Amino acid sequence: MTPAAGARGKSIPEDLTEQERYVEEVASRKSVLANLDWLRQNLMSARVIYTDLDGTMVGPLGCFFRDSEGELTLRPARALLGAHARNVDVMLVSGRHKTQLRETARLLGCMNYVAELGTELVYNLGTEVVMNIGDLEVSGESVYNAIVETGVVDLLLESYPRRLEMHSPWSEERDCTPLMRGLIDLDEVQALLREHGHQQFELVDNGVIPRKSPTLDVDVTHAYHLVPRGVSKDQAVRKDQEIRDIPREATVAVGDAVADMAFSEATGAFFMVRNGLDNNPHLAGDIDRAENIFVTEGKMGDGWAEVVETLLSLPAG
């Protein structure tokens, strides 16, 4: 059979399901290369690249020097060096705790980061921390304890035995958001929270994780964060833009998860690394319809580097 051609003539195999074919068509149509003219016309010179870490900037097991296949690579490091040389702020936006992000930021030469899925904005490696917890009232010693004491975490764990559990050991050091892992229906979860009077919280899918748990009966494991409703990565980005007076068009974001999609509403452009689309094929329609969402050809760090290389090659504007 003769393969069909996607955008820019890239071949799409014939022996695909209808869904698989659509994913390939979207990846080709919304590729970075196929949309260079749009990027030139709609973006200012990049001042900030908001980036997810796990599954996006770094490879398997969080290694910056491994590609998606586990092979050694310097491509992401060279791209990061190029961003530093041009004084582009690479701001880490992650579900990780701020102490974890501080050490990662120091190693990567980054100064600013957003921790625990948007609940803390950290500047200059921690000399300034801006809390971002929406309307949540905190009377105890921490945001995390205030959330746990409502009983909402126990409700979730008891409602989904062997489908949801704490993401230990990483769940043990948290200031704001309870961190869990498993595989559950988020629409069903939100209905459960409303039914039990916990509508002030939202469970957010922060992407597929490679680690398997023997105490879970799930085919794929996702990381979930319980956050105050209204708090998210993109909302934190808007807050940062306001704090530092940065135009939206001078910012972009890169990610791999459902929780990263809303970056497109807060930045000039959002780039989904290819593994993010592969792991979330249901997002293909949303990506296809959005004017400013694009898909990299590369996966994980290669895709991330593709974005940075492209941005640095665009004419100043």
C-alpha beads as a LAMMPS data file, in Angstrom:
LAMMPS data file: protein, C-alpha beads

317 atoms
316 bonds

1 atom types
1 bond types

-500.0 500.0 xlo xhi
-500.0 500.0 ylo yhi
-500.0 500.0 zlo zhi

Masses

1 110.0

Atoms # bond

1 1 1 0.000 0.000 0.000
2 1 1 1.109 3.565 -0.631
3 1 1 1.372 5.555 2.625
4 1 1 -0.799 8.639 2.891
5 1 1 0.922 12.006 3.191
6 1 1 0.453 14.393 6.115
7 1 1 1.492 18.016 6.391
8 1 1 4.772 18.806 4.595
9 1 1 4.520 15.420 2.885
10 1 1 5.334 13.238 5.885
11 1 1 4.136 9.689 5.249
12 1 1 1.459 8.168 7.455
13 1 1 1.247 4.341 7.414
14 1 1 -1.941 2.812 6.046
15 1 1 -2.274 0.031 8.623
16 1 1 -3.523 2.260 11.463
17 1 1 -6.827 2.447 13.283
18 1 1 -8.973 5.491 12.632
19 1 1 -7.902 7.002 15.973
20 1 1 -4.220 6.277 15.361
21 1 1 -4.433 7.822 11.906
22 1 1 -6.061 10.961 13.296
23 1 1 -3.335 11.286 15.941
24 1 1 -0.675 11.038 13.232
25 1 1 -2.459 13.587 11.081
26 1 1 -2.719 16.029 13.980
27 1 1 0.940 15.527 14.899
28 1 1 1.911 16.304 11.312
29 1 1 -0.497 19.204 10.792
30 1 1 0.399 20.822 14.129
31 1 1 4.120 20.089 13.975
32 1 1 6.600 22.816 14.840
33 1 1 8.109 22.739 11.351
34 1 1 4.737 23.080 9.633
35 1 1 3.858 26.156 11.700
36 1 1 7.000 28.268 11.587
37 1 1 5.175 31.092 9.799
38 1 1 2.552 31.249 12.550
39 1 1 5.252 31.335 15.217
40 1 1 7.120 34.144 13.435
41 1 1 3.960 36.208 13.051
42 1 1 2.461 35.748 16.515
43 1 1 5.305 35.506 19.012
44 1 1 7.612 38.165 20.404
45 1 1 11.200 37.287 21.252
46 1 1 10.953 34.702 24.009
47 1 1 11.582 36.058 27.492
48 1 1 10.296 33.064 29.436
49 1 1 9.965 29.381 28.584
50 1 1 7.702 27.733 31.158
51 1 1 8.545 24.072 31.160
52 1 1 7.369 20.895 32.771
53 1 1 10.154 18.556 33.882
54 1 1 9.299 14.863 34.010
55 1 1 8.413 13.479 30.608
56 1 1 9.171 16.829 28.992
57 1 1 12.550 18.400 29.679
58 1 1 14.135 15.245 31.091
59 1 1 14.182 11.655 29.904
60 1 1 13.433 8.341 31.619
61 1 1 13.865 8.343 35.409
62 1 1 14.393 12.106 35.344
63 1 1 17.744 12.036 33.530
64 1 1 18.605 15.154 31.510
65 1 1 21.166 13.242 29.455
66 1 1 18.960 10.348 28.280
67 1 1 16.528 10.440 25.397
68 1 1 13.184 8.656 25.344
69 1 1 14.930 5.400 24.386
70 1 1 17.439 5.711 27.219
71 1 1 20.334 6.624 24.920
72 1 1 22.843 9.291 25.951
73 1 1 22.273 12.734 24.424
74 1 1 23.581 16.284 24.842
75 1 1 20.912 17.908 22.678
76 1 1 18.740 19.226 25.564
77 1 1 21.839 20.535 27.367
78 1 1 22.998 22.416 24.272
79 1 1 19.527 23.913 23.849
80 1 1 19.445 24.989 27.487
81 1 1 22.882 26.562 27.135
82 1 1 21.613 28.488 24.127
83 1 1 18.651 29.806 26.135
84 1 1 20.941 30.917 28.970
85 1 1 23.251 32.653 26.494
86 1 1 20.274 34.652 25.176
87 1 1 19.035 35.478 28.708
88 1 1 15.815 33.543 28.188
89 1 1 14.394 32.560 31.570
90 1 1 13.727 28.822 31.616
91 1 1 11.195 28.603 34.447
92 1 1 10.543 25.100 35.731
93 1 1 6.854 24.373 36.350
94 1 1 6.330 21.068 38.086
95 1 1 4.407 19.034 40.593
96 1 1 7.629 18.562 42.549
97 1 1 8.260 20.068 45.983
98 1 1 10.215 23.320 45.979
99 1 1 13.265 21.820 47.695
100 1 1 13.498 19.204 44.939
101 1 1 13.088 21.900 42.317
102 1 1 15.723 24.092 43.949
103 1 1 18.411 21.454 43.534
104 1 1 17.288 20.713 39.981
105 1 1 17.256 24.421 39.135
106 1 1 20.757 24.917 40.548
107 1 1 22.126 22.067 38.441
108 1 1 20.451 23.414 35.296
109 1 1 21.412 27.031 35.884
110 1 1 17.798 28.159 36.322
111 1 1 16.748 30.714 38.936
112 1 1 12.947 30.637 39.063
113 1 1 10.396 27.837 39.320
114 1 1 6.794 26.983 40.110
115 1 1 6.338 24.167 42.630
116 1 1 3.546 21.730 43.489
117 1 1 1.471 22.334 40.372
118 1 1 1.180 26.102 40.735
119 1 1 0.723 26.578 44.469
120 1 1 4.141 28.190 45.030
121 1 1 6.020 30.639 42.794
122 1 1 9.695 30.678 43.729
123 1 1 12.157 33.336 42.626
124 1 1 15.945 33.585 42.787
125 1 1 16.369 30.010 44.066
126 1 1 14.054 30.585 47.010
127 1 1 14.862 34.072 48.276
128 1 1 11.258 34.984 47.452
129 1 1 8.277 32.620 47.576
130 1 1 4.780 33.720 46.512
131 1 1 1.966 31.487 47.753
132 1 1 -0.806 30.813 45.258
133 1 1 -3.655 28.899 46.889
134 1 1 -6.702 30.766 45.671
135 1 1 -9.528 31.128 48.197
136 1 1 -8.451 28.223 50.403
137 1 1 -8.506 29.210 54.082
138 1 1 -5.529 27.917 56.059
139 1 1 -5.598 28.066 59.839
140 1 1 -3.025 25.385 60.653
141 1 1 0.692 25.115 60.106
142 1 1 0.599 24.253 56.389
143 1 1 -1.587 24.179 53.308
144 1 1 -1.003 20.439 53.019
145 1 1 -2.282 19.758 56.545
146 1 1 -5.267 22.031 55.997
147 1 1 -6.261 19.940 52.977
148 1 1 -5.671 16.571 54.645
149 1 1 -7.623 17.569 57.754
150 1 1 -10.787 18.048 55.689
151 1 1 -10.868 14.275 55.122
152 1 1 -10.800 14.614 51.336
153 1 1 -7.641 12.525 50.902
154 1 1 -9.082 9.668 52.975
155 1 1 -12.279 9.853 50.944
156 1 1 -10.390 9.424 47.679
157 1 1 -8.186 6.579 48.885
158 1 1 -11.129 4.697 50.407
159 1 1 -13.254 5.195 47.274
160 1 1 -10.642 3.771 44.888
161 1 1 -8.896 0.796 46.519
162 1 1 -6.063 -0.616 44.376
163 1 1 -6.707 2.157 41.846
164 1 1 -5.361 5.110 43.817
165 1 1 -2.686 5.459 46.498
166 1 1 -0.221 7.990 47.845
167 1 1 2.776 8.444 45.559
168 1 1 5.331 7.436 48.161
169 1 1 8.074 8.301 48.888
170 1 1 7.583 11.569 46.975
171 1 1 4.242 12.206 48.680
172 1 1 5.942 12.441 52.070
173 1 1 7.580 15.837 51.522
174 1 1 4.814 18.236 50.559
175 1 1 3.892 21.758 51.601
176 1 1 0.703 22.203 49.612
177 1 1 -0.681 19.447 47.382
178 1 1 -1.302 15.814 48.363
179 1 1 0.347 13.662 45.692
180 1 1 -1.158 10.362 44.550
181 1 1 -0.754 7.794 41.788
182 1 1 -3.053 5.364 40.004
183 1 1 -5.658 5.455 37.261
184 1 1 -9.140 6.861 37.814
185 1 1 -11.881 8.773 35.981
186 1 1 -11.489 12.455 36.849
187 1 1 -15.085 13.378 35.967
188 1 1 -16.250 10.699 38.380
189 1 1 -13.861 12.026 41.018
190 1 1 -15.146 15.577 40.723
191 1 1 -18.717 14.332 41.126
192 1 1 -17.623 12.433 44.243
193 1 1 -15.972 15.537 45.690
194 1 1 -19.094 17.623 45.095
195 1 1 -21.302 14.947 46.632
196 1 1 -19.248 15.006 49.839
197 1 1 -18.905 18.769 50.093
198 1 1 -15.320 19.014 48.854
199 1 1 -16.036 21.086 45.753
200 1 1 -13.277 23.508 46.799
201 1 1 -10.722 20.930 45.630
202 1 1 -9.796 19.448 42.279
203 1 1 -7.808 16.330 41.405
204 1 1 -5.450 17.078 38.520
205 1 1 -3.794 14.559 36.200
206 1 1 -0.101 15.451 35.916
207 1 1 0.826 12.761 33.420
208 1 1 1.967 9.190 33.018
209 1 1 4.770 7.984 35.264
210 1 1 7.011 4.996 34.440
211 1 1 7.081 3.453 37.895
212 1 1 4.740 0.554 38.623
213 1 1 3.270 -0.169 42.047
214 1 1 2.570 -3.759 43.163
215 1 1 -0.343 -2.514 45.251
216 1 1 -2.218 -1.026 42.288
217 1 1 -4.354 -2.889 39.744
218 1 1 -3.952 -0.497 36.811
219 1 1 -2.489 -0.842 33.336
220 1 1 -0.985 2.648 33.258
221 1 1 0.015 4.780 36.226
222 1 1 -0.676 8.512 36.372
223 1 1 0.414 11.102 38.926
224 1 1 -2.420 13.090 40.521
225 1 1 -2.316 16.260 42.598
226 1 1 -5.119 17.454 44.850
227 1 1 -5.178 21.240 44.528
228 1 1 -7.435 24.080 45.662
229 1 1 -9.975 24.644 42.879
230 1 1 -8.830 27.342 40.490
231 1 1 -5.129 26.808 41.149
232 1 1 -3.184 25.327 38.242
233 1 1 0.030 25.603 36.288
234 1 1 -1.473 28.062 33.806
235 1 1 -3.011 30.189 36.544
236 1 1 0.433 30.368 38.189
237 1 1 1.902 31.431 34.853
238 1 1 -0.578 34.302 34.620
239 1 1 0.353 35.350 38.136
240 1 1 4.053 35.294 37.239
241 1 1 3.425 37.367 34.107
242 1 1 1.585 39.906 36.237
243 1 1 4.293 39.994 38.922
244 1 1 7.097 40.491 36.398
245 1 1 5.109 42.485 33.802
246 1 1 5.827 40.079 30.954
247 1 1 3.593 40.077 27.858
248 1 1 1.884 36.790 27.088
249 1 1 3.316 36.838 23.551
250 1 1 6.848 36.844 24.988
251 1 1 6.237 33.528 26.733
252 1 1 5.760 29.920 25.647
253 1 1 5.289 26.653 27.503
254 1 1 6.292 23.041 26.974
255 1 1 4.650 19.990 28.559
256 1 1 3.483 16.417 28.196
257 1 1 0.345 16.047 30.321
258 1 1 -3.340 16.883 30.476
259 1 1 -2.518 19.404 33.212
260 1 1 -0.200 21.217 30.786
261 1 1 -2.760 21.812 28.025
262 1 1 -4.162 24.941 29.661
263 1 1 -0.748 26.588 29.261
264 1 1 -2.063 27.512 25.819
265 1 1 -4.547 29.915 27.431
266 1 1 -1.801 31.753 29.320
267 1 1 1.151 31.836 26.889
268 1 1 1.798 32.792 23.298
269 1 1 2.186 29.149 22.327
270 1 1 2.129 25.742 23.983
271 1 1 4.181 22.841 22.695
272 1 1 3.198 19.268 23.521
273 1 1 6.156 16.896 23.278
274 1 1 5.268 13.929 21.102
275 1 1 5.217 11.382 23.940
276 1 1 2.540 13.501 25.600
277 1 1 0.257 13.073 22.601
278 1 1 1.081 9.368 22.351
279 1 1 0.173 8.883 26.025
280 1 1 -2.983 11.001 25.694
281 1 1 -4.424 10.372 22.222
282 1 1 -7.794 11.685 23.416
283 1 1 -6.222 15.173 23.375
284 1 1 -5.707 15.103 19.591
285 1 1 -8.985 16.888 18.887
286 1 1 -8.266 19.679 21.373
287 1 1 -4.782 20.133 19.927
288 1 1 -6.150 20.200 16.389
289 1 1 -8.720 22.879 17.205
290 1 1 -6.405 25.161 19.186
291 1 1 -4.672 27.900 17.231
292 1 1 -1.556 28.039 19.415
293 1 1 -0.880 24.403 20.400
294 1 1 1.795 22.502 18.528
295 1 1 3.350 19.033 18.695
296 1 1 7.069 18.310 18.558
297 1 1 8.514 15.581 16.410
298 1 1 10.893 14.549 19.188
299 1 1 9.934 12.929 22.447
300 1 1 10.849 14.052 25.967
301 1 1 14.135 16.015 25.984
302 1 1 14.544 15.834 22.197
303 1 1 11.134 17.443 21.778
304 1 1 11.969 20.041 24.405
305 1 1 15.219 20.886 22.640
306 1 1 13.340 21.137 19.338
307 1 1 11.174 23.882 20.843
308 1 1 14.088 25.847 22.304
309 1 1 16.139 25.571 19.114
310 1 1 13.180 26.820 17.088
311 1 1 12.492 29.768 19.376
312 1 1 16.115 30.870 19.352
313 1 1 16.148 30.730 15.534
314 1 1 13.141 33.021 15.105
315 1 1 13.844 36.648 14.179
316 1 1 13.829 39.123 17.062
317 1 1 10.491 40.819 17.446

Bonds

1 1 1 2
2 1 2 3
3 1 3 4
4 1 4 5
5 1 5 6
6 1 6 7
7 1 7 8
8 1 8 9
9 1 9 10
10 1 10 11
11 1 11 12
12 1 12 13
13 1 13 14
14 1 14 15
15 1 15 16
16 1 16 17
17 1 17 18
18 1 18 19
19 1 19 20
20 1 20 21
21 1 21 22
22 1 22 23
23 1 23 24
24 1 24 25
25 1 25 26
26 1 26 27
27 1 27 28
28 1 28 29
29 1 29 30
30 1 30 31
31 1 31 32
32 1 32 33
33 1 33 34
34 1 34 35
35 1 35 36
36 1 36 37
37 1 37 38
38 1 38 39
39 1 39 40
40 1 40 41
41 1 41 42
42 1 42 43
43 1 43 44
44 1 44 45
45 1 45 46
46 1 46 47
47 1 47 48
48 1 48 49
49 1 49 50
50 1 50 51
51 1 51 52
52 1 52 53
53 1 53 54
54 1 54 55
55 1 55 56
56 1 56 57
57 1 57 58
58 1 58 59
59 1 59 60
60 1 60 61
61 1 61 62
62 1 62 63
63 1 63 64
64 1 64 65
65 1 65 66
66 1 66 67
67 1 67 68
68 1 68 69
69 1 69 70
70 1 70 71
71 1 71 72
72 1 72 73
73 1 73 74
74 1 74 75
75 1 75 76
76 1 76 77
77 1 77 78
78 1 78 79
79 1 79 80
80 1 80 81
81 1 81 82
82 1 82 83
83 1 83 84
84 1 84 85
85 1 85 86
86 1 86 87
87 1 87 88
88 1 88 89
89 1 89 90
90 1 90 91
91 1 91 92
92 1 92 93
93 1 93 94
94 1 94 95
95 1 95 96
96 1 96 97
97 1 97 98
98 1 98 99
99 1 99 100
100 1 100 101
101 1 101 102
102 1 102 103
103 1 103 104
104 1 104 105
105 1 105 106
106 1 106 107
107 1 107 108
108 1 108 109
109 1 109 110
110 1 110 111
111 1 111 112
112 1 112 113
113 1 113 114
114 1 114 115
115 1 115 116
116 1 116 117
117 1 117 118
118 1 118 119
119 1 119 120
120 1 120 121
121 1 121 122
122 1 122 123
123 1 123 124
124 1 124 125
125 1 125 126
126 1 126 127
127 1 127 128
128 1 128 129
129 1 129 130
130 1 130 131
131 1 131 132
132 1 132 133
133 1 133 134
134 1 134 135
135 1 135 136
136 1 136 137
137 1 137 138
138 1 138 139
139 1 139 140
140 1 140 141
141 1 141 142
142 1 142 143
143 1 143 144
144 1 144 145
145 1 145 146
146 1 146 147
147 1 147 148
148 1 148 149
149 1 149 150
150 1 150 151
151 1 151 152
152 1 152 153
153 1 153 154
154 1 154 155
155 1 155 156
156 1 156 157
157 1 157 158
158 1 158 159
159 1 159 160
160 1 160 161
161 1 161 162
162 1 162 163
163 1 163 164
164 1 164 165
165 1 165 166
166 1 166 167
167 1 167 168
168 1 168 169
169 1 169 170
170 1 170 171
171 1 171 172
172 1 172 173
173 1 173 174
174 1 174 175
175 1 175 176
176 1 176 177
177 1 177 178
178 1 178 179
179 1 179 180
180 1 180 181
181 1 181 182
182 1 182 183
183 1 183 184
184 1 184 185
185 1 185 186
186 1 186 187
187 1 187 188
188 1 188 189
189 1 189 190
190 1 190 191
191 1 191 192
192 1 192 193
193 1 193 194
194 1 194 195
195 1 195 196
196 1 196 197
197 1 197 198
198 1 198 199
199 1 199 200
200 1 200 201
201 1 201 202
202 1 202 203
203 1 203 204
204 1 204 205
205 1 205 206
206 1 206 207
207 1 207 208
208 1 208 209
209 1 209 210
210 1 210 211
211 1 211 212
212 1 212 213
213 1 213 214
214 1 214 215
215 1 215 216
216 1 216 217
217 1 217 218
218 1 218 219
219 1 219 220
220 1 220 221
221 1 221 222
222 1 222 223
223 1 223 224
224 1 224 225
225 1 225 226
226 1 226 227
227 1 227 228
228 1 228 229
229 1 229 230
230 1 230 231
231 1 231 232
232 1 232 233
233 1 233 234
234 1 234 235
235 1 235 236
236 1 236 237
237 1 237 238
238 1 238 239
239 1 239 240
240 1 240 241
241 1 241 242
242 1 242 243
243 1 243 244
244 1 244 245
245 1 245 246
246 1 246 247
247 1 247 248
248 1 248 249
249 1 249 250
250 1 250 251
251 1 251 252
252 1 252 253
253 1 253 254
254 1 254 255
255 1 255 256
256 1 256 257
257 1 257 258
258 1 258 259
259 1 259 260
260 1 260 261
261 1 261 262
262 1 262 263
263 1 263 264
264 1 264 265
265 1 265 266
266 1 266 267
267 1 267 268
268 1 268 269
269 1 269 270
270 1 270 271
271 1 271 272
272 1 272 273
273 1 273 274
274 1 274 275
275 1 275 276
276 1 276 277
277 1 277 278
278 1 278 279
279 1 279 280
280 1 280 281
281 1 281 282
282 1 282 283
283 1 283 284
284 1 284 285
285 1 285 286
286 1 286 287
287 1 287 288
288 1 288 289
289 1 289 290
290 1 290 291
291 1 291 292
292 1 292 293
293 1 293 294
294 1 294 295
295 1 295 296
296 1 296 297
297 1 297 298
298 1 298 299
299 1 299 300
300 1 300 301
301 1 301 302
302 1 302 303
303 1 303 304
304 1 304 305
305 1 305 306
306 1 306 307
307 1 307 308
308 1 308 309
309 1 309 310
310 1 310 311
311 1 311 312
312 1 312 313
313 1 313 314
314 1 314 315
315 1 315 316
316 1 316 317
